[in-house]
Amino acid sequence: MIDLHMHTNNSDGSDTTEELIKKAEKLKLKYISITDHDNLHAHEEIEEQQLDRFFSGKIITGIEIKCIYKKRTIEVLGYKYDLEKMSKWVKDFYKDKSRETLQKKYFDKTYDACEKLGLKLTPKDKIDWNPKTDWASFTIYTDLKKYKENQGIYAEDFLNDFTTFNKKYCGDINSILYIDKSEDYPSLETAVKAIKDCGGLTFMAHAFIYKAIKDKKEFINDVITNYNIDGLECYHSEFTDDQIEYLLNLTAQKGLLRSGGSDYHGINKEGIFMATGKGNLHIEDSLVEDWI
């Protein structure tokens, strides 16, 4: 089994790099990749502290880059890049865009938008969160959920789950909750080029979870046709069996590489477990052995 989509506490996971690697070893996984958001700290730790000694399988360098596609934020996965080159690009691109600065800005904008919608919130200065490690959107979603009177005010499914709140409403360019992040993140073209310039491979991440994009198949086709993507993430904890089958067939038809992972975040994403996701995953080694 493999898991090529996992997060440590270097982004929004709960496990340290060492803890995650040791868990993967206990599960006897053959291939793993840590794909923290917009940073390579975990892979730098692996190299500097020789953490690969705790894992008998193969650790693939990985990253999940948030990027802009037609005014919306999506993610692209990068694998097998040169660590030194990729690290330089990441540090150069984000040198004036610290996570703390960006999350504070998004927190204020989302909070203000929720107030305009008449939603009940804890006073701003009373909300306990850390912009260095927490996501503004998840912090506000969690606070909104505390007040039952918020249910159904904006939309019936608005607070059903975080993916719906974040991907359907915050990600909808016509929503009051939408934030234009084009100045803060690279375009999809830029992210793909950066990974490739560093010798890596690019994969479209969890294509079916973007709820604000109505025609997912058209979206997938546009990205693979026009953005020089190497492959698709065919397995993900949120995918249905039909979606997995569609992506496997599409990659076969188009000659694209395949990947897959749980999107494990430790205790920060309840119900999603390493390698098995929500119990719906069992990703065979053979899925990726043509490019690992």
C-alpha positions in Angstrom: 0.0 0.0 0.0 1.0 3.6 -0.5 0.0 7.1 0.6 1.3 10.1 -1.4 -0.8 12.8 0.1 -0.2 13.6 3.8 0.5 16.6 6.0 2.6 17.2 9.1 2.5 20.0 11.6 4.8 22.0 9.2 1.5 23.0 7.6 -1.9 22.0 8.9 -1.4 18.4 10.1 -0.9 17.4 13.8 1.9 14.9 13.5 5.6 15.8 13.5 7.5 14.6 10.5 9.1 11.8 12.6 5.7 10.7 14.1 4.2 10.5 10.6 7.1 8.5 9.2 6.9 6.0 12.1 3.2 5.6 11.7 3.7 4.8 8.0 6.3 2.2 9.0 3.9 0.6 11.4 1.4 0.3 8.5 4.1 -1.2 6.3 3.5 1.2 3.5 5.9 0.9 0.5 5.8 4.5 -0.8 4.9 7.7 1.0 5.0 11.4 0.4 4.6 14.3 2.7 2.8 17.1 0.8 2.7 20.0 3.2 1.1 23.2 1.9 3.5 25.6 0.2 6.6 24.5 2.2 9.3 21.8 2.2 10.2 21.9 5.9 9.3 18.2 6.4 11.6 17.1 3.6 14.4 19.4 4.9 14.0 17.7 8.3 14.1 14.3 6.7 17.4 15.2 5.1 19.0 17.1 8.0 17.9 14.6 10.7 18.1 11.4 8.6 14.5 10.6 9.5 14.3 8.2 6.6 16.1 5.7 8.9 12.7 5.1 10.5 11.1 4.0 7.3 11.9 0.8 5.3 10.0 2.0 2.2 10.7 4.9 -0.1 9.9 8.5 0.8 9.1 10.7 -2.3 9.6 14.4 -2.1 6.3 16.2 -2.3 4.5 19.5 -1.9 0.9 20.8 -2.3 0.9 24.3 -3.8 -2.2 26.5 -3.5 -2.5 28.3 -6.8 -4.9 30.4 -8.8 -7.1 28.9 -11.6 -9.5 31.4 -13.3 -9.8 33.5 -10.1 -10.3 30.4 -7.9 -7.8 28.7 -5.6 -7.1 25.1 -6.3 -4.1 22.9 -5.5 -1.4 21.1 -7.5 0.8 18.4 -6.2 4.5 18.2 -7.0 6.6 15.1 -6.6 10.2 14.0 -7.2 11.7 17.5 -7.5 15.2 18.5 -6.6 14.9 19.5 -3.0 17.5 22.3 -3.0 16.0 23.9 -6.2 12.4 23.6 -5.0 13.2 25.0 -1.6 14.8 28.1 -3.2 11.8 28.7 -5.4 9.4 28.4 -2.4 11.4 30.7 -0.2 11.8 33.3 -3.0 8.1 33.3 -3.9 6.8 33.4 -0.4 9.4 35.7 1.1 7.0 38.6 1.4 3.9 36.4 1.9 4.2 34.8 5.3 1.4 32.4 6.3 0.7 34.5 9.4 0.2 37.7 7.4 -2.1 36.0 4.8 -4.2 34.2 7.4 -4.7 37.3 9.4 -5.9 39.1 6.2 -8.3 36.3 5.3 -9.6 36.0 8.8 -10.6 39.7 8.9 -12.2 39.6 5.5 -14.2 36.4 6.1 -15.2 37.5 9.6 -16.5 40.8 8.2 -18.4 39.0 5.4 -20.1 36.7 7.9 -21.1 39.7 10.0 -22.7 41.3 6.9 -24.7 38.0 6.4 -26.1 38.4 9.9 -24.3 35.3 11.2 -23.5 35.0 14.9 -19.8 34.9 15.8 -17.6 35.1 18.9 -16.1 38.6 19.2 -13.0 38.8 17.0 -10.5 39.3 19.9 -12.0 36.3 21.8 -11.5 33.7 19.1 -8.6 31.5 20.1 -6.5 30.8 17.0 -2.9 31.0 15.7 -2.4 32.4 12.2 1.0 30.8 12.1 -0.5 27.3 12.2 -4.3 27.6 11.7 -6.4 28.3 8.7 -8.6 31.4 8.9 -11.4 29.7 7.0 -11.5 26.7 9.3 -11.3 28.8 12.4 -14.3 30.9 11.4 -16.2 27.8 10.2 -15.6 26.2 13.6 -16.8 29.3 15.4 -20.0 29.6 13.2 -20.8 25.9 14.0 -21.0 26.8 17.7 -24.2 28.8 17.2 -27.2 26.7 16.1 -29.0 29.9 14.9 -26.5 30.2 12.0 -27.8 27.0 10.4 -29.6 27.8 7.2 -29.2 31.6 7.4 -27.1 31.8 4.2 -27.8 28.5 2.6 -29.2 25.2 3.8 -25.9 23.3 3.4 -23.6 26.2 4.3 -22.3 24.6 7.5 -22.8 21.0 6.7 -19.1 20.3 6.6 -15.9 22.3 6.1 -15.3 21.2 2.6 -18.7 22.6 1.6 -18.1 25.9 3.5 -14.6 26.4 2.1 -14.8 24.9 -1.5 -18.4 25.7 -2.4 -19.0 29.1 -0.7 -15.6 30.7 0.1 -14.4 29.4 -3.3 -17.4 30.8 -5.3 -16.4 34.0 -7.1 -20.0 35.2 -6.9 -20.2 34.7 -3.1 -19.8 37.4 -0.5 -17.3 35.1 1.2 -15.1 34.9 -1.8 -11.6 36.5 -1.4 -9.4 37.2 -4.4 -6.1 35.6 -3.6 -4.4 36.1 -6.9 -1.8 38.5 -5.4 -0.9 36.0 -2.7 -0.5 32.7 -4.6 1.1 31.6 -7.9 -1.1 31.0 -11.0 -1.6 27.4 -11.9 0.8 28.0 -14.9 3.5 29.4 -12.5 3.2 26.5 -10.0 3.4 23.8 -12.7 6.4 25.5 -14.3 8.2 25.9 -11.0 7.8 22.2 -10.1 8.9 21.1 -13.6 11.9 23.6 -13.6 13.0 21.8 -10.4 12.9 18.4 -12.1 9.5 17.4 -10.6 6.3 15.9 -11.8 2.9 17.7 -11.5 -0.4 16.2 -10.5 -3.9 17.7 -10.3 -4.9 17.3 -6.6 -8.4 16.0 -5.5 -10.2 17.4 -8.6 -13.7 16.4 -7.5 -13.7 18.3 -4.1 -14.0 21.8 -5.6 -17.7 22.3 -5.0 -17.8 25.8 -6.4 -16.9 24.4 -9.8 -20.1 23.0 -11.2 -18.8 21.0 -14.2 -15.9 19.0 -12.6 -15.2 16.9 -15.7 -14.9 20.0 -17.9 -12.6 21.5 -15.3 -10.4 18.4 -15.3 -10.3 18.3 -19.1 -9.3 22.0 -19.2 -6.4 21.5 -16.8 -5.0 18.4 -18.4 -5.4 19.9 -21.9 -4.0 23.4 -21.3 -1.7 23.4 -18.3 1.0 20.7 -19.0 0.0 18.5 -16.0 1.8 15.1 -15.8 -0.9 13.2 -14.0 -4.0 13.1 -11.8 -4.6 12.1 -8.2 -7.0 9.2 -8.8 -7.6 8.2 -5.2 -8.6 10.5 -2.4 -10.5 10.1 0.8 -13.4 12.2 -0.5 -13.8 10.4 -3.8 -16.7 8.1 -4.6 -16.0 4.8 -6.4 -17.4 6.2 -9.6 -15.1 9.2 -9.4 -12.1 7.0 -8.9 -13.1 4.8 -11.8 -13.6 7.9 -14.0 -10.1 9.2 -13.2 -8.5 5.8 -13.7 -10.1 5.5 -17.1 -9.2 9.1 -18.1 -5.6 8.7 -17.2 -5.5 5.5 -19.3 -7.1 7.3 -22.3 -4.8 10.3 -22.0 -1.6 8.6 -21.1 -1.3 10.5 -17.8 0.5 9.3 -14.7 -1.5 8.3 -11.6 -1.2 9.1 -7.9 -3.3 8.8 -4.8 -3.4 9.5 -1.1 -5.6 9.9 2.0 -4.9 13.7 2.6 -4.1 12.6 6.1 -3.8 15.5 8.7 -3.7 13.5 11.9 -6.2 14.6 14.5 -6.8 17.8 12.6 -9.0 15.9 10.1 -11.2 13.6 12.1 -12.2 10.3 10.4 -9.4 10.4 7.8 -6.7 7.8 8.4 -3.3 7.3 6.9 -3.5 5.0 3.8 -7.1 4.0 4.3 -8.8 7.5 4.3 -12.4 7.0 5.5 -12.0 3.3 5.1 -12.5 3.6 1.3 -8.9 3.5 0.2 -6.4 0.7 -0.4 -3.9 2.1 -3.0 -1.7 -0.6 -4.5 2.0 0.0 -5.1 1.5 -0.8 -8.8 -0.5 2.5 -9.3 2.7 4.5 -9.3 5.5 2.2 -10.1 5.8 3.5 -13.6 7.1 6.9 -12.3 8.3 6.4 -8.7 
